[in-house]
Amino acid sequence: MKKISVKLALFFISLICISSILSFFTSIVYTYNVNYEMKQDQELISNFILELHEKTDLSINEILEITPNSMYNVEELDDIELLEINKEQLEKLQNNEIIYMSGGQFASIFAVMMIDNHYIKINLHPHNNILKIVGSRTWVTITSFILTGALLIVLFGRKAVKPIVDLTYATKEVAKGNFDIQVENSSNDEVGQLTQNFNKMTRELKNIEYLRKDFISNVSHEFKTPIASIQGFAKLLQNGNLSEEEKEEYTDIIVEETARLSNLSSNILKISKLENQEILEQKVKFSLDEQIRKCILLLEYNWNKKNIEFDIDLDRIEYLGDEELLQQVWINLISNSIKFSHDNGKIDISLKNLDSHIEVKVIDYGIGMSKETANRIFEKFYQGDKAHSSEGNGLGLSLVKRILDICGGSITVESELNKQTSFIANLPHNK
């Protein structure tokens, strides 16, 4: 495969050769300057012959023998009729004037003069013609032009091709799994934009790789913990020297860990499905405010245990969307607020139909979170409060964010440590 620089050089040489040849033949067609110079030369020779004839006793043959030079041939014509001279030209000759004639489009001009009934022709030597005259003046220029141009295009071609060569090497590294590679870029042309996009792609791939490894590590850890717990308490139950209270306690722990494992598996499957889903599969029209009330009732057991009060302010909204997915959003947000609320606490839930979007706020006045936790709260498996890690697996809010992304919405969090936490979910209006 030829390199681009070689292709550019060959293209340049071909272009110059073709244009030069065309220019050469064009210059032949329009050779006024060359013809004018030839006429001047022939006129000087004619005047020289006339001067020798007038001032010396030399015969015509003697004058012709000493007149020719390296470029022009001077000879006497035996038969003037062979030149097909017209009457007007013949009269000029008889009046001692010089006439100029040409054998055709590409033939050179020659001069004819008359001295004492002798017709003298002044023309280029047979080995000289107008093509050679023009070519002798241009071949050095054309050759140097081609060589200089070819050299320049090879040099500049290497510079222009260097980013592509670097990109080729970088893509091979990416194919090997090396996402740390970055290609230096200092231009804003098409290749520069390609380089910028390539660097952006490698950074994204690197982040995805980190997330993949982190996800696998977290999944392994989350599965390992309940399995180890179940295995340990199951072995204890095999021991016959346990009281009924101990057996009941260990059995309850196994049941809780089994439920936790089941919930973890379910959430992993859900988030895996949602990450590969870009559009809503099932849209139905339903009451959004009634759905939120239903979610609160479904979690009654949880908030009754902590004696939590609710302050509910819900606008009536008929919404077209995926009812099942949105129900998971509200259950996750409300259960999360219940989990981190104090006993005898309070949770505010509002639903507002604003001009630009629909806004749902869930506010609890519990333990709150730090700024670092708030920035990472939607990451998979991230749990800011380790004291409550046994109550979840860090996938709930990741599910919430992904569902809202698919719905064309968004979610943000505002929190103050030991004061309150507000989750604000936004949904687009039905189109």
N, C-alpha and C positions, 0 to 999 in steps of 0.2 A: 504494500500500500504506500503510495506516495505521500510525503509530508505536505501539509498545507503550504508551507513556505516554498517548496519546490513547485507545487501547482501554481502558486501565485507568480513565481518567477517565469515559468513556462507561458503562462497566460500573458504576462507583461511582454515577454519577448515576441510572442505571436502577434500581440496587438500592435507593437511597435513596427514589426516587419510588414504586416499588412498595411498599416497606415503609411509607412514609408514608401512602400511600393506604389500605393495609390497616389501618394503625394508626388512621387517621381514621375509617373505617367501623366498626372495632372499638370505638372510643371512643363512637360514636353508639349502638351497641348497649348499651354500658355507660355510660350518661350519668346515673348517679345524682347526681353532684355538680351537674351543670347543672340537672337537674330540681329538685334541692333548692333551688338558688338561685332558680329561677323560682317555686317555691312560696312562698319567703320574700318575694320581690318582690310577688307577687300577694296574699299575706296582708297586707302593709303597705298596699297600695292598698285592700284590703277594709276594713281597720281605719280608714283615712282616710275612706272613704265613710261608714262607720257613725258615726264621730265627727262628721262634718259633719251627718249626718241628726239626730243627737241634740242637738247644741249650736246648730244654726242652724235658721232657718225656710225654708231653701232646699228647693225641690221636688226630686224625684228627677232630673228632666231637667236642672235647673240644676246639680245636683251632678255629674252625668255629663259635662256640658259642660266643667267646670273640672278634672276628674280625669285624663283621658288624658295620657300622656306620649309621648316619642319612640319608646319601645319597645313599650309595651302599649296596647291599645285596650279601652276600657270601654264597653259597650253594653247596652241593655235587650233582653231576649228577648221576642218576641211570643208564641211558642209553645214552652213548656218541653218539650213531648212530642217535639220534633224531636231533642232530645239523648239520647233513650232512657234516661232516668233511672229507675233501679229504685226499689223501694219504700223500701229502707233509706236510699238517698241522699235521697229526697224527705223522709223524716222528719228527716234532719239539717238540710235546708234550712229546714223549718218550725220547727226548734229554733234558728234563727239561726246555724247552723254553716256553715262553708265546705266545699264538696266540690271535689275536683280530678278532672278527667277528661282523657282523651287520645283523639285520633282514630285512633291506630294506632301501629305500632312506631317509625316515624320522624317522627310528628306531634308537635308541641309540646303541652305540658300547659297546660290553661286552668282557671280557677277559676270557680265559680258560687256566688252568694249570693242571699239573699232579704231584701228590705226592704219591708214593707207590701204584701205580695202582688205585689211587682215582682221579677222574676228578672233578676239582673244577671250578665253574663258578662265576665270579665277574661281576655283572651288577647293573644298577640303580634299586632302589626300584620301584615297579609298579606304585606308585603315582608320581614318577619322570620320566620325559622324556626330550628329547632334546628341545622340544618346550617350556617347562616350564623353562628350564635353560636359553635359549636365552631370553625368555619373562621376566624372573625375572631380567635380566640385562638391559633390554631396556624400560620397562614400565614406570619407573619413569622419564627417560629422555624424552620419547615420550609425556607423560602427561604434564610435565612442558613445553616442547617445544610447544605443542598445546595451553596451557593456556597463555603462554607468547606471543605467536604469535597472538592469538585472542585479547588479551588486547592491544597490540601494534597497530594492524590494526584498532581497534575501536577508539583508541586515534588519530592515524594519519588519519583515515577515516573521523573523525569529522572535522579535520583541512582541509582536502582536499575537503570536501563537503560544508564547510562554504561559499565559494564564490558562489556556486550554490544556497544555501539557500538565500543568500543576493540578488542574481539575481531574484529568485522567488518572493521575497517580492517586489523588485523594479518593476518587470513587473506588479504586481497587482496595484501598485501605478500609473504606466503609464496608465493602463486600466481605472483608475478612472479619468484620465486627469491631473495628477500631472507630469509635464515634468521637474520640478526642481530637481528631484532626481538623484543622481550620486552614483555609487557603487565604493568603494575604491578598488584599484587593485595594487598589488606589484609584480606580477609574469608575465612571458612572455610565459607560456605554453598555451595549447589550451583554458583552462578556462580563463586565463588572457587575451587572444586575444578576446574571446567572451565578456568579461567584457568591454574591451576598445571599441569594436564595439557597445556595448549596450550604453555606455556613449556618444559615438558619435551620436548614433541614437536619444537619448533623447535631446541632444543639438540641433540637426537639427529639431526635432519635436517642440521644444520650439521656435526656430526661425520662423518656419512655422506658429505656433500659433500666434506669435506676428505679423507676416506679414498679417495673415488672419484678425485679429482684426483691424489692421491698415488699411487694404484694405476696410473693411466694414465701418469703421469710415470715411475714406476719400470719399468713394462712397456716403455715406449718406450726407456728407457735400457738395460735388460737385453737387449733385442733388438738395439739399435744397436751395442753393444760387440762381440759375437761376429760380427755381420754385417760390421762395419768390419774386424775382424781377418781374417776369411775373404777379404774383398775385397782387402785389402792384400797378404796372402801369395799369393793367386792371381795378382795382377799381377807379383809377384816371380818366380813360377814361369814366367810368360810370357817372362821374360828368359832367353835361351839361355846366358848366361855364368855359370851356376851349377854348382857341383860336385855330385856325387852325394850327398854328406853334407848339403849345404844343401837340396837338393831333398827329401831324406828328412825333414829337420828341419821344413821348411815344410809338407810334406804331413801330417806328424804333428800339427802345430799346427792345420791346417785340419780334420783329422778330430776332434781334441779340441773345437774350437770348434763344429763341426757337432753333435757329441754333446751339448755343453752347450746349444746352441740347441734341440735336440730335447727334451732333458730339461726345459728351461724351458717350452716349449710344452705338454708333457705335464702338468707341474705346474699351469700356469695353467688348463688344461681341467679338471683334477681338482678344484682349489679352487673353480672356478666352479660345477661340478656340485654339490659338497658344500655350498656356501653356499645353494643352492636346494633342498637336501634336508633334511627334518626328521625322517624316520623311516628305520629300516633296511629296505632292500628285500629282502635275502636273509639269513635266519638259518639257520645250520646248527650242529650240535653237533660240536665238535672239541676236541682236547687243546691247551690253552693253553701248557703247558710245552713240548710238542713243537714247537709253532709257533715259540717263541722260540729253541729250539735250532736249528731249521732256518734261521732268519734269521741266526744267528751263522755258520752254515756258508756261507750264500750270500755273506757278506761276508769269507770267508776270505782272498781275495786281498788285500783292503785291510789287514787286521790282520797278515797275514804279512809285508807289506812293512815294517811298523814293529816287528815282533817283539813284539806285545802279548800279554800273558797274560790269561786270563779266570778270574775266581772266580765260579762259577755255583752258586746255591742256589735251586732251583725246586721248589715244591710241585706235586704232581699235581692238576691241575684240569681237569675237563671243562666246557667253556664253550659256551653257546648264543649265537651272535652272527654278525656279518658277518666271515667268516674273511679275506677279501681286504683289507678296510679295516684290520683290526687288524694284519695283516702289514705294511702300509705304516707303521703307527705304530712297530712294533719295529725295522724296517729303518732308518727315519729317526733314531730315538733312538740306536741302536747305531752307525750310520755317523757320526752327529754326534760321538759320544764318541771314535770312532777318529780322526776328523779332527783333534780338538783334544788328543789324547793325545801325550805325548812318545814317542820311540823307546824300545823296551824297557820300555814302561809297563804299566799294569795297569788292567783294567776289571772292576768288580763288577756282577753282574746277579742280582737276586733276584725271586722270585715268591711272594707270601704270600697264603694264603686266610684273611683276618681275619674277625672276627665281623660287622663292618658292611659290608665291601667287600673287593675283591681289589686288592692293591697290587703294582705292578711298579716296581722301582728300578733305574736304570742310573747307575752312578757311575764317573766317570773322574778320574784324578789328573794332569790336564794343565794347560793354561794358565789355566783358570778364567775368570771374567768379573767385571766391575765391577757394582756395584749398579744403575747406570743401564742397563747392557746387560741384566741379568737382568729388569728391569722391562719391557723392550721386546722381549725375545727372541722372543715369539710374534706380533709384528707382521709383516705381509706385507713382504717384500723387505728387512727390517732385518737388517743384518750388523754385529755388534759388532766382530769382528776383521777388519779390511780386508786383512790379510796372506793370509787364506784365501778372499777374495771370489771368486777365480777358480775355486774348487772347488765353489761352490754359487750359489744365486740367492736365498736368503732366504725360500723358500716352504715348506721342509720342515717346520719346527716349526709354521707356521701350519696346514698340513695336519694335523699330529698333533693340535693343539688342536681343530680343527673336527671331526675324526673322533671324538675322545673326547666332545665335546659331543653329537654325534648319538647316541652309544652311552649317554648318560646319565652319563658319567664326568667326570673332570677331570684336570688336570696342573699341577704346580707345579715350580719350580726353586729349588735352593739352591746357592750358589756362593761360593767365596772366590778372589780373584785369585791366580793362580800356585800354587794348592793343589789344588782339586778342584771338580767340578761334579756335582750330583745331580739327576736328573730323576725325579720321583715321579708315576707315572700310576695313577689309581684307576678301577676299573670296578665297577659295581653287580653284586650277586649275581644269578644267574638266577632269575626269578620262576616 
